[in-house]
Amino acid sequence: MSILSVMLIITAAVASFLAARYVVYHVLVWLKPSKTLKLTYLDHEGVKHTRETSLDDKDARALVSILNEIRRDADLKQDA
């Protein structure tokens, strides 16, 4: 067995593993979608914050305000 054949087998195995992982992940997301979104970000002072918000329609305004706050902190960090 040549080195080229071994490399081809390894490449095919890795590609099939990645394809299977992709399919399994998307099937699981389709069967049980996430109800919350967990955000982790650094503010302009370098402090790590974690926010968790619901993805329901009624909490869309809260999600927008959190994302605006993160953007504002990122803009302050760039200006500093």
N, C-alpha and C positions, 0 to 999 in steps of 0.2 A: 504494500500500500504506500503510495507516494505521499509526500508532505502536502501536495496540492489536494489530494483526496481527503486527507484528514482536515485540512482547513475548510474544505467545502462542507464536510459533515458537521463540523462545529458551527459554521455559519448558518447552515440550515436548521440545526437544533436551536440556536439562539433566536433565529427569526420565528420559528414555530412557537417557541416559548413566549416571545413577546406578543405574537398574534393571539395566542390563547389567553394571555393575561388581559389583553385589550378586550376581547370578547366577554370574558367572565366579568370584568369590571363594569362594562356597559350593561350587561344583563342584570347584574345586581343593582345598579343605579336605576334601571328601568323598573325593577320589581319593588324596590323600597327606596324611594327618593329621600334625600335629606330634608329635614324640616327646619334645621337651624344652620346658620353660617357662623363659623368661628374665625374672627379676624385677629391677627397678631401683628403689631406694628410698633415702630420706634417713633417717639415724638422728637421735636427739635432739640431737646436736651439729652437725647439718647436713652430715655427711659422706655422700657418695653411694656406695652399695654396689650391686654387681651379683651376683646369684646365678643359676646355671643348674642346674636339676634335671630329672631324667627323669620322665616321666609314667607309667612302668610301675607295676604293682601293688606290686612289691617296694619301690619308692621312695616309697610314699605316706606313710610315717612321716617320712621326711626332708622331704617337702613340708610336712607339718603342722608340724613343728618350725620350719621356715623362716618359715612364715606366723605362727606364734605369736611368734617373735622380732621380726618386723616389727610386729606388734600391740603387743608390749611396748615397743618403741622409740617407737611412735606415742603410747602412753599416757604415757611419760616426757616426751615433747616437749610434750604438752598440759598436763601438771602444772607444767612449768617456766615 
